[in-house]
Amino acid sequence: MTLASYASYTGLGLVQAAVVLLPRAPRPRWLTTLRRHWLLIVGPAAAVTAATFIPRVASSLASDLSTLALIAVPPLAAVGIAWGMRLRQVALVLLVPVLFAVAWADPGGTVGEAAGLVLVSLSAVALAVLVVGILPTRVAKIGICVWAAVDLSVALAHHLEEASRPIFQATPAVGPHLQFQRVVLGTASMEYADLFVAAALGAVLAVEGRRRGVASLLVAVFATVSSLFFLITDTLPATVPIALAMLVEELRVYGPGGRLPFRRSEIRVPPPSAASARTSPP
């Protein structure tokens, strides 16, 4: 492992840590309606995601997933800016076509890869806010842990590179070799899922009304420490630092002396009183 590769992977870990800080917790009525049928909505998507861990399935779906990412990431990034972020600014949506044009014009260059990294991160925030808004928070937390556990087990079995290679090498069926199913920083790369899981952690904490500074710092620390394993391997599961950060945060809050966090299930909107519901005569 060279110093440059260590710095590149650490940089992507810091991006994950920053993504944890971005999501907010919107509560529109339509999202509440979808939440009542969360299993029917998320179940099929979870099954497809799980299937991509099988190398043969990943190989057959890789090109389609790359094309889907090319189509879906820019509008999701716009949604992330306008709706999913804590500091949302609708005017900044105009940056999305600029970033997309830069990434399109320079798909293999440093500037193009940086533009792609921003787009993918913003789109992961939008998707995580939507998914976590539909899922019960406990299910979302279990999902983060399960995802990291599967990644780790595949890595320990020395199959992670085999499972990831089709996704990393896939290119869209149309357009240039613009890969939004992964992000690149220097000599290191991460899959879209690695940023999505980071955003999901931030969205879960936002829904529970908890501050995310400690969790973000933990992700940065765990990602930096885990990068030392590049001394003995070329592939690391980047979801593991996120799951570890979440577990430490849960122990910090729920452990001895910790206070229960603000839960969405505890939110109660009192019905309007009879006096306020009546319209007084002029």
Secondary structure, 3 states (H helix, E strand, C coil): CCHHHHHHHHHHHHHHHHHHCCECCCCCHHHHHHHCCHHHHHHHHHHHHHHCCCHHHHHHHHHHHHHHHHHHHHHHHHHHHHHHECCCCHHHHHHHHHHHHHHHHCCCCHHHHHHHHHHHHHHHHHHHHHHHHHCCHHHHHHHHHHHHHHHHHHHHCCCHHHHHHHHHHCCCCCCCCCCCCEEEECCEEEEHHHHHHHHHHHHHHHHCCCCCHHHHHHHHHHHHHHHHHHHCCCCCCCCHHHHHHHHHHHHHHHCCCCCCCCCHHHCCCCCCCHHHHCCCCC
